[in-house]
Amino acid sequence: MASSMAEYMDEVGPGLVILVGLILIAIPEPATSTLGAGLVLFGLAYLFYEWQRP
């Protein structure tokens, strides 16, 4: 069980960034929506960077 959890630890950081970005998009304020969209894009890029990386 411990080794299977260790395999997914690289996805925790980008996942949290994407989650925070989605929460900021839900707040109806132009500045937070823009920041949220930027965080989602950054999180996706970070997730693809970490994907299949040893």
PDB file of N, CA, C and O in Angstrom:
ATOM      1  N   MET A   1       0.819  -1.195   0.000  1.00  0.00           N
ATOM      2  CA  MET A   1       0.000   0.000   0.000  1.00  0.00           C
ATOM      3  C   MET A   1       0.861   1.256   0.000  1.00  0.00           C
ATOM      4  O   MET A   1       0.526   2.232  -0.671  1.00  0.00           O
ATOM      5  N   ALA A   2       1.963   1.245   0.741  1.00  0.00           N
ATOM      6  CA  ALA A   2       2.814   2.432   0.826  1.00  0.00           C
ATOM      7  C   ALA A   2       3.467   2.736  -0.519  1.00  0.00           C
ATOM      8  O   ALA A   2       3.602   3.900  -0.897  1.00  0.00           O
ATOM      9  N   SER A   3       3.871   1.695  -1.237  1.00  0.00           N
ATOM     10  CA  SER A   3       4.506   1.951  -2.526  1.00  0.00           C
ATOM     11  C   SER A   3       3.512   2.476  -3.552  1.00  0.00           C
ATOM     12  O   SER A   3       3.887   3.261  -4.423  1.00  0.00           O
ATOM     13  N   SER A   4       2.256   2.060  -3.469  1.00  0.00           N
ATOM     14  CA  SER A   4       1.269   2.568  -4.421  1.00  0.00           C
ATOM     15  C   SER A   4       0.941   4.032  -4.143  1.00  0.00           C
ATOM     16  O   SER A   4       0.653   4.781  -5.076  1.00  0.00           O
ATOM     17  N   MET A   5       0.977   4.460  -2.864  1.00  0.00           N
ATOM     18  CA  MET A   5       0.751   5.868  -2.536  1.00  0.00           C
ATOM     19  C   MET A   5       1.934   6.718  -2.975  1.00  0.00           C
ATOM     20  O   MET A   5       1.749   7.867  -3.378  1.00  0.00           O
ATOM     21  N   ALA A   6       3.134   6.180  -2.905  1.00  0.00           N
ATOM     22  CA  ALA A   6       4.331   6.920  -3.298  1.00  0.00           C
ATOM     23  C   ALA A   6       4.333   7.207  -4.796  1.00  0.00           C
ATOM     24  O   ALA A   6       4.920   8.194  -5.239  1.00  0.00           O
ATOM     25  N   GLU A   7       3.685   6.355  -5.570  1.00  0.00           N
ATOM     26  CA  GLU A   7       3.634   6.566  -7.015  1.00  0.00           C
ATOM     27  C   GLU A   7       2.822   7.804  -7.378  1.00  0.00           C
ATOM     28  O   GLU A   7       3.068   8.415  -8.418  1.00  0.00           O
ATOM     29  N   TYR A   8       1.868   8.181  -6.549  1.00  0.00           N
ATOM     30  CA  TYR A   8       0.969   9.289  -6.866  1.00  0.00           C
ATOM     31  C   TYR A   8       1.348  10.597  -6.191  1.00  0.00           C
ATOM     32  O   TYR A   8       0.633  11.586  -6.355  1.00  0.00           O
ATOM     33  N   MET A   9       2.428  10.645  -5.450  1.00  0.00           N
ATOM     34  CA  MET A   9       2.789  11.862  -4.733  1.00  0.00           C
ATOM     35  C   MET A   9       3.199  12.992  -5.670  1.00  0.00           C
ATOM     36  O   MET A   9       3.078  14.158  -5.295  1.00  0.00           O
ATOM     37  N   ASP A  10       3.680  12.688  -6.876  1.00  0.00           N
ATOM     38  CA  ASP A  10       4.047  13.736  -7.823  1.00  0.00           C
ATOM     39  C   ASP A  10       2.829  14.473  -8.363  1.00  0.00           C
ATOM     40  O   ASP A  10       2.952  15.604  -8.833  1.00  0.00           O
ATOM     41  N   GLU A  11       1.647  13.843  -8.300  1.00  0.00           N
ATOM     42  CA  GLU A  11       0.444  14.467  -8.824  1.00  0.00           C
ATOM     43  C   GLU A  11      -0.288  15.314  -7.781  1.00  0.00           C
ATOM     44  O   GLU A  11      -1.252  16.001  -8.120  1.00  0.00           O
ATOM     45  N   VAL A  12       0.146  15.277  -6.531  1.00  0.00           N
ATOM     46  CA  VAL A  12      -0.543  16.016  -5.469  1.00  0.00           C
ATOM     47  C   VAL A  12      -0.364  17.520  -5.652  1.00  0.00           C
ATOM     48  O   VAL A  12      -1.338  18.269  -5.564  1.00  0.00           O
ATOM     49  N   GLY A  13       0.845  17.968  -5.901  1.00  0.00           N
ATOM     50  CA  GLY A  13       1.116  19.397  -6.058  1.00  0.00           C
ATOM     51  C   GLY A  13       0.341  20.022  -7.205  1.00  0.00           C
ATOM     52  O   GLY A  13      -0.377  21.000  -6.998  1.00  0.00           O
ATOM     53  N   PRO A  14       0.469  19.475  -8.421  1.00  0.00           N
ATOM     54  CA  PRO A  14      -0.294  20.047  -9.528  1.00  0.00           C
ATOM     55  C   PRO A  14      -1.802  19.931  -9.326  1.00  0.00           C
ATOM     56  O   PRO A  14      -2.554  20.809  -9.750  1.00  0.00           O
ATOM     57  N   GLY A  15      -2.241  18.871  -8.693  1.00  0.00           N
ATOM     58  CA  GLY A  15      -3.678  18.704  -8.438  1.00  0.00           C
ATOM     59  C   GLY A  15      -4.216  19.773  -7.504  1.00  0.00           C
ATOM     60  O   GLY A  15      -5.319  20.282  -7.706  1.00  0.00           O
ATOM     61  N   LEU A  16      -3.442  20.116  -6.481  1.00  0.00           N
ATOM     62  CA  LEU A  16      -3.866  21.175  -5.565  1.00  0.00           C
ATOM     63  C   LEU A  16      -3.883  22.534  -6.247  1.00  0.00           C
ATOM     64  O   LEU A  16      -4.770  23.346  -5.982  1.00  0.00           O
ATOM     65  N   VAL A  17      -2.915  22.795  -7.124  1.00  0.00           N
ATOM     66  CA  VAL A  17      -2.890  24.065  -7.854  1.00  0.00           C
ATOM     67  C   VAL A  17      -4.122  24.164  -8.751  1.00  0.00           C
ATOM     68  O   VAL A  17      -4.749  25.221  -8.823  1.00  0.00           O
ATOM     69  N   ILE A  18      -4.473  23.081  -9.430  1.00  0.00           N
ATOM     70  CA  ILE A  18      -5.659  23.075 -10.291  1.00  0.00           C
ATOM     71  C   ILE A  18      -6.916  23.267  -9.462  1.00  0.00           C
ATOM     72  O   ILE A  18      -7.811  24.010  -9.866  1.00  0.00           O
ATOM     73  N   LEU A  19      -7.001  22.616  -8.315  1.00  0.00           N
ATOM     74  CA  LEU A  19      -8.165  22.739  -7.447  1.00  0.00           C
ATOM     75  C   LEU A  19      -8.340  24.179  -6.945  1.00  0.00           C
ATOM     76  O   LEU A  19      -9.451  24.710  -6.961  1.00  0.00           O
ATOM     77  N   VAL A  20      -7.260  24.802  -6.508  1.00  0.00           N
ATOM     78  CA  VAL A  20      -7.335  26.192  -6.055  1.00  0.00           C
ATOM     79  C   VAL A  20      -7.737  27.104  -7.207  1.00  0.00           C
ATOM     80  O   VAL A  20      -8.508  28.044  -7.014  1.00  0.00           O
ATOM     81  N   GLY A  21      -7.226  26.836  -8.391  1.00  0.00           N
ATOM     82  CA  GLY A  21      -7.607  27.625  -9.561  1.00  0.00           C
ATOM     83  C   GLY A  21      -9.087  27.502  -9.875  1.00  0.00           C
ATOM     84  O   GLY A  21      -9.736  28.494 -10.208  1.00  0.00           O
ATOM     85  N   LEU A  22      -9.623  26.301  -9.774  1.00  0.00           N
ATOM     86  CA  LEU A  22     -11.051  26.108 -10.032  1.00  0.00           C
ATOM     87  C   LEU A  22     -11.913  26.806  -8.986  1.00  0.00           C
ATOM     88  O   LEU A  22     -12.972  27.344  -9.306  1.00  0.00           O
ATOM     89  N   ILE A  23     -11.457  26.796  -7.736  1.00  0.00           N
ATOM     90  CA  ILE A  23     -12.196  27.510  -6.684  1.00  0.00           C
ATOM     91  C   ILE A  23     -12.178  29.008  -6.955  1.00  0.00           C
ATOM     92  O   ILE A  23     -13.194  29.681  -6.781  1.00  0.00           O
ATOM     93  N   LEU A  24     -11.023  29.541  -7.385  1.00  0.00           N
ATOM     94  CA  LEU A  24     -10.943  30.967  -7.678  1.00  0.00           C
ATOM     95  C   LEU A  24     -11.787  31.348  -8.885  1.00  0.00           C
ATOM     96  O   LEU A  24     -12.314  32.460  -8.938  1.00  0.00           O
ATOM     97  N   ILE A  25     -11.926  30.457  -9.848  1.00  0.00           N
ATOM     98  CA  ILE A  25     -12.779  30.741 -11.011  1.00  0.00           C
ATOM     99  C   ILE A  25     -14.240  30.855 -10.581  1.00  0.00           C
ATOM    100  O   ILE A  25     -15.000  31.635 -11.154  1.00  0.00           O
ATOM    101  N   ALA A  26     -14.628  30.081  -9.577  1.00  0.00           N
ATOM    102  CA  ALA A  26     -16.027  30.085  -9.123  1.00  0.00           C
ATOM    103  C   ALA A  26     -16.401  31.380  -8.403  1.00  0.00           C
ATOM    104  O   ALA A  26     -17.585  31.698  -8.292  1.00  0.00           O
ATOM    105  N   ILE A  27     -15.418  32.127  -7.914  1.00  0.00           N
ATOM    106  CA  ILE A  27     -15.703  33.399  -7.239  1.00  0.00           C
ATOM    107  C   ILE A  27     -15.971  34.460  -8.322  1.00  0.00           C
ATOM    108  O   ILE A  27     -15.123  34.685  -9.185  1.00  0.00           O
ATOM    109  N   PRO A  28     -17.148  35.113  -8.279  1.00  0.00           N
ATOM    110  CA  PRO A  28     -17.527  36.021  -9.368  1.00  0.00           C
ATOM    111  C   PRO A  28     -16.846  37.397  -9.275  1.00  0.00           C
ATOM    112  O   PRO A  28     -17.514  38.411  -9.077  1.00  0.00           O
ATOM    113  N   GLU A  29     -15.566  37.422  -9.413  1.00  0.00           N
ATOM    114  CA  GLU A  29     -14.790  38.655  -9.421  1.00  0.00           C
ATOM    115  C   GLU A  29     -13.771  38.523 -10.566  1.00  0.00           C
ATOM    116  O   GLU A  29     -13.091  37.501 -10.663  1.00  0.00           O
ATOM    117  N   PRO A  30     -13.658  39.530 -11.424  1.00  0.00           N
ATOM    118  CA  PRO A  30     -12.764  39.377 -12.585  1.00  0.00           C
ATOM    119  C   PRO A  30     -11.308  39.058 -12.222  1.00  0.00           C
ATOM    120  O   PRO A  30     -10.659  38.266 -12.906  1.00  0.00           O
ATOM    121  N   ALA A  31     -10.801  39.666 -11.159  1.00  0.00           N
ATOM    122  CA  ALA A  31      -9.394  39.421 -10.802  1.00  0.00           C
ATOM    123  C   ALA A  31      -9.182  37.981 -10.338  1.00  0.00           C
ATOM    124  O   ALA A  31      -8.205  37.346 -10.732  1.00  0.00           O
ATOM    125  N   THR A  32     -10.075  37.463  -9.514  1.00  0.00           N
ATOM    126  CA  THR A  32      -9.899  36.098  -9.031  1.00  0.00           C
ATOM    127  C   THR A  32     -10.151  35.081 -10.137  1.00  0.00           C
ATOM    128  O   THR A  32      -9.519  34.025 -10.166  1.00  0.00           O
ATOM    129  N   SER A  33     -11.064  35.392 -11.041  1.00  0.00           N
ATOM    130  CA  SER A  33     -11.302  34.478 -12.158  1.00  0.00           C
ATOM    131  C   SER A  33     -10.083  34.410 -13.076  1.00  0.00           C
ATOM    132  O   SER A  33      -9.723  33.337 -13.559  1.00  0.00           O
ATOM    133  N   THR A  34      -9.456  35.550 -13.310  1.00  0.00           N
ATOM    134  CA  THR A  34      -8.258  35.570 -14.148  1.00  0.00           C
ATOM    135  C   THR A  34      -7.107  34.832 -13.468  1.00  0.00           C
ATOM    136  O   THR A  34      -6.398  34.054 -14.106  1.00  0.00           O
ATOM    137  N   LEU A  35      -6.927  35.079 -12.179  1.00  0.00           N
ATOM    138  CA  LEU A  35      -5.891  34.370 -11.435  1.00  0.00           C
ATOM    139  C   LEU A  35      -6.178  32.873 -11.411  1.00  0.00           C
ATOM    140  O   LEU A  35      -5.260  32.064 -11.550  1.00  0.00           O
ATOM    141  N   GLY A  36      -7.442  32.499 -11.236  1.00  0.00           N
ATOM    142  CA  GLY A  36      -7.817  31.092 -11.226  1.00  0.00           C
ATOM    143  C   GLY A  36      -7.541  30.413 -12.558  1.00  0.00           C
ATOM    144  O   GLY A  36      -7.055  29.283 -12.595  1.00  0.00           O
ATOM    145  N   ALA A  37      -7.852  31.106 -13.656  1.00  0.00           N
ATOM    146  CA  ALA A  37      -7.574  30.534 -14.980  1.00  0.00           C
ATOM    147  C   ALA A  37      -6.079  30.355 -15.184  1.00  0.00           C
ATOM    148  O   ALA A  37      -5.642  29.356 -15.755  1.00  0.00           O
ATOM    149  N   GLY A  38      -5.295  31.315 -14.721  1.00  0.00           N
ATOM    150  CA  GLY A  38      -3.845  31.193 -14.823  1.00  0.00           C
ATOM    151  C   GLY A  38      -3.317  30.030 -14.002  1.00  0.00           C
ATOM    152  O   GLY A  38      -2.427  29.302 -14.442  1.00  0.00           O
ATOM    153  N   LEU A  39      -3.868  29.857 -12.805  1.00  0.00           N
ATOM    154  CA  LEU A  39      -3.441  28.732 -11.960  1.00  0.00           C
ATOM    155  C   LEU A  39      -3.825  27.387 -12.564  1.00  0.00           C
ATOM    156  O   LEU A  39      -3.067  26.422 -12.467  1.00  0.00           O
ATOM    157  N   VAL A  40      -4.991  27.319 -13.183  1.00  0.00           N
ATOM    158  CA  VAL A  40      -5.398  26.063 -13.825  1.00  0.00           C
ATOM    159  C   VAL A  40      -4.453  25.733 -14.978  1.00  0.00           C
ATOM    160  O   VAL A  40      -4.029  24.587 -15.124  1.00  0.00           O
ATOM    161  N   LEU A  41      -4.122  26.733 -15.798  1.00  0.00           N
ATOM    162  CA  LEU A  41      -3.201  26.490 -16.909  1.00  0.00           C
ATOM    163  C   LEU A  41      -1.811  26.099 -16.403  1.00  0.00           C
ATOM    164  O   LEU A  41      -1.174  25.195 -16.944  1.00  0.00           O
ATOM    165  N   PHE A  42      -1.351  26.791 -15.360  1.00  0.00           N
ATOM    166  CA  PHE A  42      -0.053  26.444 -14.778  1.00  0.00           C
ATOM    167  C   PHE A  42      -0.084  25.034 -14.191  1.00  0.00           C
ATOM    168  O   PHE A  42       0.863  24.267 -14.368  1.00  0.00           O
ATOM    169  N   GLY A  43      -1.160  24.692 -13.497  1.00  0.00           N
ATOM    170  CA  GLY A  43      -1.280  23.361 -12.909  1.00  0.00           C
ATOM    171  C   GLY A  43      -1.303  22.262 -13.955  1.00  0.00           C
ATOM    172  O   GLY A  43      -0.710  21.201 -13.761  1.00  0.00           O
ATOM    173  N   LEU A  44      -1.986  22.514 -15.065  1.00  0.00           N
ATOM    174  CA  LEU A  44      -2.009  21.520 -16.140  1.00  0.00           C
ATOM    175  C   LEU A  44      -0.634  21.349 -16.767  1.00  0.00           C
ATOM    176  O   LEU A  44      -0.210  20.229 -17.050  1.00  0.00           O
ATOM    177  N   ALA A  45       0.064  22.466 -16.985  1.00  0.00           N
ATOM    178  CA  ALA A  45       1.416  22.371 -17.541  1.00  0.00           C
ATOM    179  C   ALA A  45       2.346  21.633 -16.584  1.00  0.00           C
ATOM    180  O   ALA A  45       3.162  20.812 -17.004  1.00  0.00           O
ATOM    181  N   TYR A  46       2.214  21.934 -15.292  1.00  0.00           N
ATOM    182  CA  TYR A  46       3.029  21.270 -14.268  1.00  0.00           C
ATOM    183  C   TYR A  46       2.703  19.780 -14.188  1.00  0.00           C
ATOM    184  O   TYR A  46       3.596  18.955 -14.000  1.00  0.00           O
ATOM    185  N   LEU A  47       1.422  19.439 -14.332  1.00  0.00           N
ATOM    186  CA  LEU A  47       1.010  18.039 -14.296  1.00  0.00           C
ATOM    187  C   LEU A  47       1.594  17.274 -15.484  1.00  0.00           C
ATOM    188  O   LEU A  47       2.083  16.156 -15.319  1.00  0.00           O
ATOM    189  N   PHE A  48       1.548  17.866 -16.678  1.00  0.00           N
ATOM    190  CA  PHE A  48       2.119  17.196 -17.841  1.00  0.00           C
ATOM    191  C   PHE A  48       3.635  17.095 -17.741  1.00  0.00           C
ATOM    192  O   PHE A  48       4.233  16.146 -18.247  1.00  0.00           O
ATOM    193  N   TYR A  49       4.258  18.078 -17.085  1.00  0.00           N
ATOM    194  CA  TYR A  49       5.708  18.022 -16.876  1.00  0.00           C
ATOM    195  C   TYR A  49       6.077  16.869 -15.944  1.00  0.00           C
ATOM    196  O   TYR A  49       7.061  16.169 -16.183  1.00  0.00           O
ATOM    197  N   GLU A  50       5.304  16.671 -14.902  1.00  0.00           N
ATOM    198  CA  GLU A  50       5.586  15.622 -13.928  1.00  0.00           C
ATOM    199  C   GLU A  50       5.161  14.228 -14.394  1.00  0.00           C
ATOM    200  O   GLU A  50       5.597  13.228 -13.824  1.00  0.00           O
ATOM    201  N   TRP A  51       4.325  14.153 -15.412  1.00  0.00           N
ATOM    202  CA  TRP A  51       3.779  12.892 -15.871  1.00  0.00           C
ATOM    203  C   TRP A  51       4.887  12.023 -16.468  1.00  0.00           C
ATOM    204  O   TRP A  51       5.649  12.479 -17.320  1.00  0.00           O
ATOM    205  N   GLN A  52       4.969  10.794 -16.025  1.00  0.00           N
ATOM    206  CA  GLN A  52       5.940   9.796 -16.503  1.00  0.00           C
ATOM    207  C   GLN A  52       7.374  10.237 -16.297  1.00  0.00           C
ATOM    208  O   GLN A  52       8.270   9.794 -17.015  1.00  0.00           O
ATOM    209  N   ARG A  53       7.602  11.109 -15.319  1.00  0.00           N
ATOM    210  CA  ARG A  53       8.952  11.547 -15.004  1.00  0.00           C
ATOM    211  C   ARG A  53       9.482  10.678 -13.872  1.00  0.00           C
ATOM    212  O   ARG A  53       8.802  10.504 -12.861  1.00  0.00           O
ATOM    213  N   PRO A  54      10.680  10.133 -14.022  1.00  0.00           N
ATOM    214  CA  PRO A  54      11.183   9.232 -12.964  1.00  0.00           C
ATOM    215  C   PRO A  54      11.531   9.943 -11.680  1.00  0.00           C
ATOM    216  O   PRO A  54      11.962   9.306 -10.719  1.00  0.00           O
TER     217      PRO A  54
END
